[in-house]
Amino acid sequence: MKITIKETQNPTIIKFEFPDFLTRGKNYEFKNIDEAQNSPLAQKLFYLPFVKTVYISGNFVAIERFSIVEWTDVQEEVAEQIENFLAQGGKVLLEDTAPKKIPISVYGETTPNPATLKFVVNRKITPQAVEFKNIDATKVSPLAQALFQFPFVKELFFDENYISITKYDIASWDEVTLELRTFIKEYIENGGVIVEENLLEQAPQQEKQQIKNFDHLDTTSQQIINILEEYVKPAVAADGGNILFDSFDEQSKRVKVVLQGSCNGCPSSSFTLKNGIENMLKDMLKDPEIIVEALNS
């Protein structure tokens, strides 16, 4: 079995990918050798002094290292040890390692966008909002990859405790809602990986709103972001969507935003932008010349 070594966004973590799946719909994290009782491979890896954490998911084993070594110095040796261990009959996981099924609830909510339905989960599913326009963008989310296998799924948007699914017109919600709700519920209950948190990247618009970048923006842009965060985002999140600040032009008084989830492509989004958000910014910024437009409306 030949292993492929792949870097991740985290320089302390590296992935060892296998040609076949090691586990389906489940992921494992081991912080030390005692936690790895059900994984002979993870136990063996913990004998290496630089191994801090072992992750097993899908078709890969990911290892987080301590800073005493660099991956470039040891990754080939680690890959060889894993290959030899498996060639000699070593097991990645024991048969009784399936985690206990944790019951969850999932329910569907309509949104102002007739093409989008919001599926609310009674647990946190992602540390940050993430949007998937197509299956090629789903490397960070095995669940998103699985949902795109449904031929009627057009776009996905994950936020803290819900998934907004936008469909093609080939299916009606009456036909597919129960199927999607059941699939999401069973996937999460069986321990399926929702998002690979170590692979998440900040979108450019989200980066602008992080404290480290927020401080470099002009005062008006900061005020706009604060207004969107406090007054607008909670309302659009309730409808299964999101709004992100993109830019403000002082000369034209033009505010550009990005719409996500149910807001993107919603027939009422233009009305909301002009009669809701634009009027709010005009009033709160005391500037009647403010214009709001969505880059992807």
Backbone bond lengths (Angstrom), bond angles and torsions (degrees), N, CA, C in turn:
res aa  C-N    CA-C-N  psi(-1)  N-CA   C-N-CA  omega(-1)  CA-C   N-CA-C  phi
1 M - - - 1.467 - - 1.522 109.02 -
2 K 1.324 116.40 119.39 1.456 121.21 -177.95 1.518 110.52 -92.83
3 I 1.330 115.71 129.48 1.459 122.38 -178.15 1.526 109.46 -100.77
4 T 1.331 115.52 139.51 1.464 121.71 175.67 1.518 109.32 -105.11
5 I 1.317 117.23 130.72 1.465 122.07 -179.79 1.525 108.99 -93.99
6 K 1.345 116.07 128.72 1.463 119.98 -179.72 1.518 110.31 -133.93
7 E 1.331 115.39 135.89 1.456 121.03 176.33 1.523 109.86 -75.66
8 T 1.342 116.46 160.81 1.458 122.28 175.06 1.525 108.62 -123.25
9 Q 1.336 116.17 177.75 1.456 120.27 177.94 1.525 111.70 -66.23
10 N 1.320 116.59 -23.18 1.461 121.84 177.91 1.530 108.36 -94.21
11 P 1.336 118.94 116.93 1.469 120.36 -176.11 1.530 114.02 -65.36
12 T 1.322 118.11 -16.31 1.471 120.23 179.07 1.527 111.85 -87.47
13 I 1.331 117.14 -9.06 1.466 120.97 -176.68 1.522 109.65 -116.87
14 I 1.311 115.33 134.05 1.461 120.65 176.69 1.517 108.72 -131.61
15 K 1.337 115.62 148.99 1.459 121.09 -177.65 1.526 110.63 -107.67
16 F 1.328 114.74 140.27 1.451 121.92 173.76 1.529 106.18 -114.52
17 E 1.343 116.36 104.56 1.455 121.37 -173.91 1.526 111.58 -92.26
18 F 1.338 114.43 142.56 1.454 122.39 -178.65 1.531 109.38 -109.09
19 P 1.317 117.83 154.72 1.475 119.78 178.46 1.526 112.67 -70.17
20 D 1.334 117.41 -19.80 1.463 121.83 -179.58 1.523 109.91 -123.44
21 F 1.328 116.26 160.94 1.464 121.14 178.01 1.530 110.65 -70.32
22 L 1.322 115.25 137.49 1.456 121.59 174.64 1.521 110.37 -89.39
23 T 1.323 115.67 -33.28 1.462 122.20 -179.60 1.518 107.56 -152.52
24 R 1.297 116.96 146.64 1.459 121.29 -179.59 1.531 109.66 -117.56
25 G 1.318 115.56 122.71 1.457 120.63 176.94 1.509 114.77 73.45
26 K 1.320 118.03 11.55 1.461 121.28 179.85 1.525 109.34 -135.68
27 N 1.313 116.50 152.20 1.454 120.45 173.37 1.517 109.07 -138.48
28 Y 1.322 116.20 153.03 1.460 122.14 -175.06 1.519 109.66 -133.65
29 E 1.315 114.69 144.49 1.462 121.32 176.84 1.525 108.03 -134.10
30 F 1.324 115.71 125.46 1.463 121.17 -179.53 1.521 109.34 -121.63
31 K 1.335 116.00 123.36 1.464 121.35 -177.98 1.529 112.70 -91.81
32 N 1.319 117.23 -19.63 1.463 120.88 179.58 1.522 109.05 -158.88
33 I 1.327 116.01 175.75 1.465 120.82 -173.84 1.522 111.89 -67.97
34 D 1.348 117.23 -29.23 1.465 119.64 179.11 1.524 111.84 -68.14
35 E 1.338 116.51 -34.66 1.463 120.10 178.73 1.526 111.83 -73.03
36 A 1.339 116.48 -15.96 1.462 120.69 -172.37 1.527 112.90 -97.56
37 Q 1.339 116.71 29.50 1.466 120.19 -177.50 1.532 112.11 -59.43
38 N 1.326 117.16 -30.81 1.456 120.34 -177.10 1.522 113.52 -95.83
39 S 1.335 116.03 10.58 1.468 119.33 177.66 1.529 109.89 -134.27
40 P 1.309 117.48 96.60 1.467 120.22 177.39 1.529 112.76 -56.72
41 L 1.332 117.54 -36.62 1.456 119.77 179.36 1.521 110.76 -65.12
42 A 1.331 117.77 -46.05 1.461 120.62 179.66 1.524 110.52 -62.12
43 Q 1.330 117.27 -39.79 1.468 120.30 178.01 1.523 110.44 -59.56
44 K 1.329 116.57 -43.97 1.461 119.87 179.69 1.526 110.85 -63.17
45 L 1.325 116.69 -40.19 1.465 120.44 -178.71 1.518 111.91 -65.28
46 F 1.332 117.33 -32.16 1.464 119.99 -179.13 1.536 112.36 -69.73
47 Y 1.330 117.53 -11.66 1.465 119.03 173.64 1.526 111.65 -73.87
48 L 1.331 115.82 -14.86 1.462 119.25 173.64 1.523 108.25 -78.84
49 P 1.310 119.91 125.30 1.471 122.40 -169.89 1.518 114.93 -65.43
50 F 1.339 117.55 -17.05 1.464 119.55 -176.76 1.526 112.83 -96.87
51 V 1.342 118.11 -1.14 1.462 120.94 -178.17 1.524 109.99 -80.84
52 K 1.320 115.71 121.69 1.469 122.13 -178.70 1.529 111.57 -100.03
53 T 1.340 116.85 -47.71 1.463 121.98 -178.51 1.523 108.93 -143.49
54 V 1.331 115.54 144.22 1.464 121.27 176.72 1.526 108.39 -119.99
55 Y 1.348 116.05 128.62 1.457 122.41 176.77 1.530 108.49 -115.52
56 I 1.321 116.45 136.11 1.470 120.85 175.76 1.522 107.53 -126.74
57 S 1.333 115.97 123.61 1.467 120.23 -176.96 1.520 109.27 -159.18
58 G 1.320 115.85 138.77 1.465 119.44 175.62 1.514 112.44 55.39
59 N 1.333 116.09 -117.09 1.471 120.82 -177.91 1.523 112.66 -111.09
60 F 1.332 117.36 24.25 1.459 117.57 -178.09 1.531 113.20 -143.59
61 V 1.324 113.07 159.11 1.467 122.66 168.01 1.520 106.36 -115.81
62 A 1.314 116.83 124.26 1.463 121.14 177.55 1.522 108.32 -110.12
63 I 1.325 115.67 139.91 1.467 120.91 -178.19 1.517 109.35 -125.75
64 E 1.317 114.81 130.06 1.466 121.08 172.62 1.523 107.75 -97.81
65 R 1.328 116.35 132.31 1.463 120.73 -176.12 1.518 112.15 -105.33
66 F 1.326 114.54 156.93 1.463 120.70 166.09 1.531 107.52 -78.09
67 S 1.310 116.52 165.18 1.468 120.79 -172.88 1.529 113.80 -80.42
68 I 1.319 118.00 6.98 1.468 119.70 -178.00 1.533 112.64 -73.33
69 V 1.356 116.54 -14.85 1.468 120.03 178.02 1.526 109.39 -137.49
70 E 1.316 115.91 167.04 1.452 122.36 170.64 1.526 107.36 -107.88
71 W 1.334 117.01 146.50 1.455 119.60 -178.25 1.526 112.23 -61.98
72 T 1.320 117.45 -33.15 1.463 119.61 -179.23 1.521 112.07 -60.86
73 D 1.331 116.21 -23.34 1.470 120.22 -178.30 1.530 112.75 -85.27
74 V 1.340 117.17 -24.55 1.471 118.49 -170.63 1.524 114.79 -127.42
75 Q 1.334 119.47 -9.37 1.457 120.06 -170.82 1.531 113.42 -63.26
76 E 1.322 117.76 -38.46 1.466 119.99 179.71 1.525 110.88 -64.99
77 E 1.332 115.93 -40.45 1.465 120.23 178.98 1.522 111.21 -64.76
78 V 1.341 116.73 -40.10 1.457 120.71 179.19 1.527 110.20 -64.95
79 A 1.323 116.88 -44.01 1.465 120.38 178.71 1.529 110.85 -59.93
80 E 1.314 116.22 -41.78 1.471 120.50 179.31 1.525 110.98 -64.65
81 Q 1.337 117.12 -40.82 1.468 120.41 178.84 1.525 110.86 -63.05
82 I 1.329 116.99 -40.76 1.466 120.37 179.54 1.527 109.91 -65.17
83 E 1.327 116.66 -44.86 1.466 120.64 179.78 1.526 110.95 -61.13
84 N 1.339 117.41 -44.00 1.465 120.94 -179.96 1.532 111.33 -66.03
85 F 1.329 116.51 -38.88 1.462 121.20 179.73 1.527 110.52 -60.75
86 L 1.325 116.20 -44.86 1.463 120.18 -179.07 1.524 111.52 -72.95
87 A 1.332 117.30 -35.63 1.465 121.20 178.68 1.518 111.55 -63.44
88 Q 1.332 116.92 -27.37 1.463 122.27 179.87 1.529 112.27 -90.88
89 G 1.332 115.65 10.93 1.462 119.49 175.85 1.510 114.96 93.43
90 G 1.317 118.14 7.57 1.461 121.05 178.86 1.518 111.74 -66.38
91 K 1.308 115.96 149.13 1.458 121.79 -177.54 1.529 110.96 -101.21
92 V 1.324 115.23 140.31 1.465 119.71 172.90 1.522 109.33 -74.46
93 L 1.328 116.33 -49.09 1.461 123.06 179.94 1.521 109.06 -136.85
94 L 1.316 116.85 147.35 1.450 121.39 174.84 1.518 109.95 -83.47
95 E 1.313 115.88 161.47 1.457 120.64 -173.54 1.526 113.10 -63.70
96 D 1.323 117.09 -28.40 1.469 119.71 -174.29 1.515 112.64 -94.54
97 T 1.335 116.49 24.41 1.462 118.64 -176.02 1.522 113.95 -89.63
98 A 1.321 117.96 -0.69 1.461 118.36 -178.53 1.527 110.04 -60.75
99 P 1.328 117.85 127.22 1.459 120.14 -179.10 1.522 110.99 -68.53
100 K 1.303 116.02 154.59 1.452 120.01 177.04 1.522 109.47 -63.59
101 K 1.320 113.86 139.37 1.458 119.40 179.77 1.521 109.52 -70.10
102 I 1.317 116.42 124.63 1.455 121.07 -179.37 1.520 108.18 -103.38
103 P 1.327 117.80 112.31 1.472 119.93 -178.12 1.524 111.40 -61.60
104 I 1.309 116.47 136.01 1.456 121.55 174.86 1.519 108.24 -133.56
105 S 1.313 115.91 166.72 1.454 119.44 175.31 1.523 109.20 -118.53
106 V 1.308 115.41 143.09 1.465 123.10 177.08 1.521 107.14 -134.96
107 Y 1.312 116.63 130.70 1.462 118.77 175.92 1.521 109.80 -137.80
108 G 1.321 115.37 152.23 1.461 121.00 -177.62 1.518 111.90 -95.58
109 E 1.324 115.59 143.29 1.460 122.49 176.25 1.525 108.72 -128.16
110 T 1.305 115.92 137.52 1.458 118.95 174.00 1.520 109.62 -72.13
111 T 1.330 116.06 158.02 1.464 122.33 177.96 1.530 108.07 -128.62
112 P 1.324 118.45 168.13 1.469 119.62 176.40 1.521 113.64 -61.82
113 N 1.327 115.99 -18.64 1.465 120.61 178.26 1.531 108.49 -92.72
114 P 1.335 118.92 111.92 1.467 120.20 -177.05 1.524 114.29 -62.20
115 A 1.335 117.38 -17.32 1.466 120.39 179.40 1.521 112.14 -87.88
116 T 1.331 117.40 -5.92 1.463 121.12 -174.24 1.526 111.39 -122.99
117 L 1.320 115.22 134.87 1.460 122.14 175.07 1.523 108.41 -122.09
118 K 1.317 115.62 143.07 1.468 122.35 -177.55 1.525 108.71 -104.97
119 F 1.346 115.92 124.46 1.456 121.59 178.00 1.534 108.20 -107.35
120 V 1.310 115.76 113.08 1.460 122.05 -174.75 1.527 109.71 -96.03
121 V 1.337 115.66 131.76 1.472 122.34 -179.21 1.522 108.70 -111.74
122 N 1.322 118.18 144.07 1.461 120.67 -177.98 1.532 112.59 -86.45
123 R 1.324 115.75 35.60 1.463 121.66 174.64 1.516 108.51 -158.35
124 K 1.317 116.58 160.75 1.454 120.83 178.87 1.520 109.50 -71.61
125 I 1.333 116.21 134.55 1.468 118.98 -177.92 1.524 112.92 -114.83
126 T 1.327 118.60 -17.37 1.469 120.58 -179.91 1.521 109.98 -156.07
127 P 1.334 117.87 142.20 1.465 120.44 179.94 1.521 113.23 -75.67
128 Q 1.335 117.85 -14.28 1.460 120.76 178.97 1.520 109.47 -152.20
129 A 1.314 115.74 155.05 1.457 120.13 179.22 1.526 110.05 -64.25
130 V 1.323 115.46 139.78 1.465 119.25 179.70 1.532 108.42 -145.44
131 E 1.337 115.55 136.54 1.467 122.02 -175.02 1.524 109.87 -115.35
132 F 1.324 116.21 140.72 1.464 121.87 178.84 1.521 108.77 -125.93
133 K 1.321 116.10 112.28 1.456 121.25 -179.37 1.530 112.03 -83.45
134 N 1.336 116.89 -23.97 1.458 121.27 179.39 1.521 108.10 -162.87
135 I 1.309 116.90 174.36 1.465 120.98 -174.98 1.526 112.10 -66.55
136 D 1.328 117.94 -24.55 1.459 120.27 179.37 1.525 112.31 -66.82
137 A 1.337 116.34 -19.19 1.469 120.33 -177.79 1.518 112.70 -94.83
138 T 1.341 117.89 10.21 1.464 120.34 -170.20 1.529 114.70 -102.35
139 K 1.313 117.77 22.89 1.470 118.61 -176.74 1.531 112.29 -61.32
140 V 1.336 116.80 -24.47 1.470 119.56 -177.60 1.518 111.97 -88.92
141 S 1.327 118.68 -4.68 1.467 119.77 -173.21 1.524 112.65 -140.19
142 P 1.333 117.15 102.23 1.467 119.93 173.50 1.530 112.63 -59.67
143 L 1.340 117.64 -33.15 1.463 119.21 177.94 1.526 110.77 -65.93
144 A 1.332 117.09 -42.79 1.465 119.83 177.64 1.527 110.61 -61.48
145 Q 1.334 116.67 -40.85 1.460 120.16 177.64 1.528 110.55 -58.71
146 A 1.336 114.97 -43.10 1.466 119.54 -178.90 1.529 111.39 -67.30
147 L 1.321 117.63 -39.29 1.465 120.33 -179.56 1.521 112.01 -66.61
148 F 1.332 116.94 -32.35 1.466 119.33 178.86 1.530 111.96 -71.48
149 Q 1.325 117.32 -8.18 1.464 119.29 174.70 1.528 110.78 -71.97
150 F 1.332 117.06 -20.46 1.460 119.80 173.37 1.537 107.75 -73.67
151 P 1.312 119.07 122.84 1.469 120.79 -171.93 1.525 114.40 -65.13
152 F 1.326 117.28 -18.08 1.457 119.95 -178.26 1.523 113.05 -91.66
153 V 1.333 118.48 -4.50 1.465 121.45 -179.56 1.522 109.75 -80.30
154 K 1.319 116.28 122.56 1.461 122.39 -176.77 1.531 111.93 -100.70
155 E 1.351 116.88 -49.73 1.459 121.81 -179.36 1.520 109.56 -145.14
156 L 1.347 115.47 158.02 1.462 121.62 179.52 1.517 109.83 -133.15
157 F 1.329 114.76 148.13 1.463 120.62 174.44 1.520 107.70 -140.56
158 F 1.355 116.58 119.88 1.457 122.19 178.45 1.520 108.92 -103.90
159 D 1.319 116.85 131.96 1.458 120.95 169.95 1.517 107.64 -129.47
160 E 1.305 116.69 -172.11 1.464 122.21 -166.54 1.525 113.92 -43.58
161 N 1.322 118.80 -51.25 1.468 119.46 -177.55 1.533 112.79 -135.81
162 Y 1.324 116.94 26.04 1.463 117.97 178.31 1.524 111.51 -150.82
163 I 1.332 113.58 161.42 1.463 122.65 177.13 1.523 107.60 -125.07
164 S 1.316 116.63 122.16 1.464 121.19 173.75 1.525 108.18 -97.42
165 I 1.320 115.12 124.07 1.463 120.61 -179.04 1.527 108.73 -113.70
166 T 1.323 115.59 124.76 1.461 121.71 175.48 1.526 107.95 -104.23
167 K 1.317 116.41 129.38 1.462 120.44 -174.14 1.532 111.78 -110.06
168 Y 1.328 113.84 162.69 1.457 120.79 168.25 1.536 108.67 -79.68
169 D 1.316 116.21 166.69 1.462 120.76 -176.76 1.522 113.75 -76.30
170 I 1.327 117.82 -4.43 1.471 120.08 -176.61 1.524 112.53 -67.58
171 A 1.331 117.22 -16.86 1.466 120.48 -179.17 1.524 108.97 -132.18
172 S 1.330 115.77 151.73 1.462 120.88 175.07 1.520 108.48 -101.19
173 W 1.323 116.47 155.35 1.465 120.01 -179.70 1.528 111.15 -62.89
174 D 1.313 117.68 -31.69 1.464 120.53 178.38 1.525 111.18 -60.55
175 E 1.325 115.89 -30.44 1.466 120.38 -176.95 1.530 112.93 -83.83
176 V 1.323 118.15 -28.97 1.467 119.48 -168.77 1.529 114.99 -119.91
177 T 1.325 118.92 -9.57 1.469 119.65 -175.59 1.522 112.52 -59.83
178 L 1.327 117.01 -48.85 1.464 120.30 -178.46 1.521 111.16 -62.68
179 E 1.332 117.05 -40.07 1.464 121.49 179.47 1.529 110.62 -61.96
180 L 1.334 117.45 -45.18 1.460 121.20 179.76 1.529 111.46 -67.43
181 R 1.316 116.24 -44.12 1.473 119.39 -179.53 1.520 110.66 -60.50
182 T 1.333 117.11 -44.50 1.465 121.24 179.82 1.524 110.83 -64.71
183 F 1.327 116.26 -41.76 1.466 119.66 -179.37 1.525 110.82 -62.23
184 I 1.337 117.40 -48.58 1.470 121.26 -179.16 1.517 110.40 -61.83
185 K 1.324 116.73 -44.43 1.471 121.31 -179.53 1.531 111.24 -59.80
186 E 1.331 117.21 -49.74 1.463 120.81 -177.34 1.531 111.43 -68.97
187 Y 1.325 116.44 -36.38 1.475 119.98 179.10 1.525 110.47 -60.67
188 I 1.322 117.09 -47.58 1.470 120.48 -177.70 1.523 110.85 -72.20
189 E 1.334 117.59 -40.15 1.466 121.02 179.45 1.525 111.52 -61.19
190 N 1.323 117.23 -33.59 1.462 121.59 -178.86 1.519 113.21 -85.77
191 G 1.339 117.06 9.41 1.456 120.29 174.87 1.502 115.00 84.65
192 G 1.330 118.10 17.11 1.458 120.35 179.38 1.516 112.43 -63.16
193 V 1.321 115.81 145.75 1.463 120.94 179.50 1.530 108.86 -74.80
194 I 1.323 116.01 125.20 1.463 120.34 -179.98 1.524 109.49 -86.52
195 V 1.333 116.58 -57.96 1.466 121.25 174.06 1.524 108.91 -137.73
196 E 1.316 116.19 144.83 1.465 122.11 173.23 1.526 106.72 -85.24
197 E 1.332 116.01 98.58 1.459 119.58 -171.69 1.525 112.73 -60.59
198 N 1.336 117.31 -31.47 1.461 119.50 -178.59 1.534 112.17 -72.56
199 L 1.344 116.94 -11.92 1.465 120.24 179.38 1.523 112.82 -101.45
200 L 1.332 116.43 -7.07 1.462 119.15 -178.60 1.521 110.66 -64.69
201 E 1.304 115.79 137.61 1.459 121.91 175.93 1.518 109.06 -121.95
202 Q 1.316 115.65 148.57 1.452 119.25 175.72 1.527 109.58 -76.43
203 A 1.335 115.89 130.85 1.461 119.79 172.04 1.525 108.31 -67.42
204 P 1.344 118.05 153.00 1.472 119.87 -179.28 1.522 112.94 -52.15
205 Q 1.340 117.13 -40.82 1.456 119.44 -179.20 1.524 111.24 -68.56
206 Q 1.339 117.06 -36.57 1.458 119.77 178.00 1.519 111.02 -68.53
207 E 1.331 116.36 -35.16 1.459 120.41 178.57 1.521 110.87 -60.36
208 K 1.335 116.35 -39.22 1.462 119.48 -178.68 1.522 111.83 -60.37
209 Q 1.320 115.73 -27.15 1.446 119.33 -175.20 1.527 112.74 -95.12
210 Q 1.335 116.83 -0.04 1.445 120.06 172.83 1.525 109.39 -74.56
211 I 1.322 116.18 149.97 1.463 120.94 -174.57 1.524 111.90 -54.87
212 K 1.333 116.74 -40.51 1.464 119.44 -175.22 1.528 111.54 -64.14
213 N 1.338 117.82 -29.77 1.455 121.20 178.89 1.524 112.18 -98.30
214 F 1.316 115.78 -29.86 1.463 121.15 179.01 1.521 110.63 -55.80
215 D 1.326 116.73 -39.92 1.465 121.28 -177.23 1.527 112.91 -65.68
216 H 1.333 117.03 -18.46 1.465 120.03 -178.72 1.531 112.56 -93.22
217 L 1.320 117.16 -4.15 1.457 120.43 -179.97 1.524 111.02 -81.75
218 D 1.325 116.01 160.27 1.464 119.92 176.67 1.528 109.22 -70.40
219 T 1.309 116.13 163.33 1.460 121.87 -173.49 1.523 112.08 -59.94
220 T 1.325 117.38 -42.63 1.467 119.95 -178.52 1.526 111.36 -64.53
221 S 1.330 116.40 -41.53 1.461 119.80 177.62 1.519 110.99 -61.52
222 Q 1.323 117.41 -40.56 1.460 121.02 177.13 1.521 111.05 -62.29
223 Q 1.330 116.17 -42.21 1.465 120.00 179.18 1.528 110.88 -63.61
224 I 1.324 116.55 -40.70 1.466 120.65 179.46 1.524 110.42 -62.77
225 I 1.328 116.75 -45.28 1.465 120.79 179.23 1.525 110.21 -60.43
226 N 1.318 116.91 -44.13 1.464 120.32 -179.73 1.526 111.58 -62.02
227 I 1.330 116.79 -40.47 1.463 120.58 178.66 1.532 110.71 -65.58
228 L 1.341 115.92 -44.71 1.466 119.59 178.52 1.527 111.27 -61.16
229 E 1.328 116.26 -42.73 1.467 120.68 -178.16 1.530 111.48 -65.35
230 E 1.316 116.78 -42.73 1.464 120.53 -172.60 1.526 113.18 -84.16
231 Y 1.336 117.22 -38.57 1.458 119.25 -170.88 1.526 114.71 -109.53
232 V 1.328 117.05 -28.52 1.456 119.23 -173.01 1.527 112.63 -99.65
233 K 1.328 117.05 -47.69 1.464 120.02 -174.71 1.525 113.94 -57.15
234 P 1.341 119.36 -43.59 1.474 118.01 179.57 1.529 112.43 -59.10
235 A 1.325 116.18 -36.76 1.464 119.80 -179.28 1.524 111.52 -69.72
236 V 1.333 117.28 -45.21 1.463 119.05 -178.40 1.522 111.13 -72.87
237 A 1.342 117.97 -30.38 1.467 120.67 176.24 1.526 110.27 -64.41
238 A 1.325 116.60 -36.43 1.458 120.22 177.44 1.519 111.45 -62.38
239 D 1.318 116.79 -25.61 1.468 122.19 178.26 1.522 112.47 -97.53
240 G 1.341 116.80 10.87 1.459 119.94 176.52 1.503 115.18 82.94
241 G 1.350 117.17 21.81 1.453 119.61 -178.46 1.509 113.05 -129.89
242 N 1.318 114.95 -171.82 1.468 121.10 -179.44 1.522 108.50 -155.72
243 I 1.319 116.08 154.59 1.463 121.25 176.49 1.511 108.29 -133.99
244 L 1.327 116.40 134.36 1.459 122.19 -178.74 1.525 109.98 -124.05
245 F 1.304 115.49 136.77 1.466 120.87 174.93 1.520 109.44 -70.69
246 D 1.335 116.49 135.74 1.462 120.22 175.75 1.527 111.02 -110.19
247 S 1.359 117.39 -52.37 1.459 118.75 -176.92 1.525 110.49 -165.64
248 F 1.341 114.63 163.30 1.465 121.48 173.53 1.514 108.18 -136.41
249 D 1.329 115.61 127.78 1.462 120.99 178.85 1.525 108.88 -103.14
250 E 1.320 116.29 115.92 1.459 121.76 -175.93 1.530 111.78 -63.89
251 Q 1.326 117.19 -33.86 1.465 120.58 -176.84 1.526 111.84 -72.36
252 S 1.322 116.59 -48.53 1.470 120.09 -176.74 1.520 112.88 -90.46
253 K 1.351 116.60 -8.33 1.476 122.34 -177.48 1.535 111.24 61.98
254 R 1.317 116.42 28.84 1.460 121.15 -175.28 1.527 110.67 -97.95
255 V 1.318 115.78 125.64 1.461 122.95 176.12 1.522 107.94 -103.16
256 K 1.330 116.93 122.93 1.460 120.88 177.97 1.522 109.63 -106.53
257 V 1.327 115.36 134.02 1.456 121.18 -179.29 1.521 109.51 -129.55
258 V 1.325 115.70 166.02 1.461 122.38 175.78 1.521 107.66 -119.12
259 L 1.319 116.88 129.56 1.457 122.41 178.66 1.523 109.51 -98.62
260 Q 1.338 116.33 138.82 1.459 120.61 -179.63 1.521 109.87 -130.30
261 G 1.336 115.00 164.26 1.455 119.85 176.96 1.511 112.29 63.58
262 S 1.334 116.37 -137.59 1.460 120.82 -176.56 1.516 112.61 -65.71
263 C 1.347 117.70 -21.02 1.471 120.20 -179.41 1.527 111.76 -70.22
264 N 1.316 117.05 -31.05 1.453 120.98 -177.38 1.525 109.61 -74.60
265 G 1.312 116.15 117.44 1.457 120.25 -179.88 1.509 114.47 84.61
266 C 1.322 117.54 3.05 1.464 120.99 179.77 1.532 109.57 -70.92
267 P 1.333 118.20 132.81 1.463 120.41 -179.73 1.524 113.59 -58.73
268 S 1.339 116.89 -27.61 1.463 120.10 -177.62 1.527 113.27 -94.13
269 S 1.352 117.35 2.62 1.464 119.21 -175.30 1.525 112.22 -65.82
270 S 1.339 117.24 -37.53 1.463 119.34 179.20 1.518 111.18 -64.46
271 F 1.319 116.36 -40.56 1.469 120.40 177.60 1.523 110.01 -63.35
272 T 1.343 115.87 -43.31 1.467 120.23 -179.41 1.520 110.88 -62.90
273 L 1.342 116.25 -42.16 1.465 119.97 179.99 1.528 111.24 -62.25
274 K 1.320 115.91 -47.82 1.462 120.10 -173.10 1.526 112.85 -77.89
275 N 1.325 116.28 -45.62 1.454 119.61 -173.54 1.526 113.22 -94.13
276 G 1.315 116.53 -13.93 1.455 118.84 179.24 1.517 112.36 -108.58
277 I 1.318 116.08 -70.96 1.461 121.04 -173.46 1.526 111.61 -68.37
278 E 1.324 116.42 -44.31 1.464 119.25 -178.38 1.531 111.06 -62.91
279 N 1.314 117.11 -45.01 1.461 120.15 179.08 1.525 111.77 -65.09
280 M 1.331 116.29 -36.29 1.455 120.12 178.22 1.531 110.74 -63.70
281 L 1.341 116.77 -44.65 1.457 120.19 -179.66 1.528 111.08 -66.94
282 K 1.323 116.66 -40.12 1.467 119.76 176.84 1.525 110.84 -57.62
283 D 1.322 115.02 -44.20 1.460 120.19 -176.93 1.525 111.62 -71.14
284 M 1.317 117.25 -46.62 1.457 120.84 -173.38 1.529 112.41 -77.10
285 L 1.335 116.72 -27.09 1.464 120.22 178.09 1.531 111.97 -95.27
286 K 1.335 115.42 -2.62 1.471 120.56 -179.74 1.530 111.32 56.41
287 D 1.337 115.00 43.78 1.464 119.99 -177.81 1.531 108.65 -139.52
288 P 1.344 118.38 100.30 1.467 121.39 -176.72 1.521 114.56 -70.44
289 E 1.338 117.47 -7.14 1.469 120.35 -177.02 1.535 112.68 -93.37
290 I 1.316 117.11 -0.85 1.464 120.51 -179.25 1.532 110.46 -60.28
291 I 1.333 115.31 135.10 1.464 122.45 175.43 1.532 107.99 -125.36
292 V 1.320 116.64 134.64 1.468 121.15 179.10 1.511 109.22 -115.35
293 E 1.330 115.83 132.19 1.469 119.46 175.20 1.516 109.96 -139.32
294 A 1.303 116.12 147.59 1.462 122.03 178.11 1.522 109.47 -96.45
295 L 1.312 116.15 130.85 1.477 120.34 -179.35 1.521 111.47 -66.02
296 N 1.351 116.18 -28.40 1.461 119.02 -175.27 1.516 112.09 -119.20
297 S 1.336 116.70 24.43 1.472 119.16 -178.76 1.522 109.60 -79.31
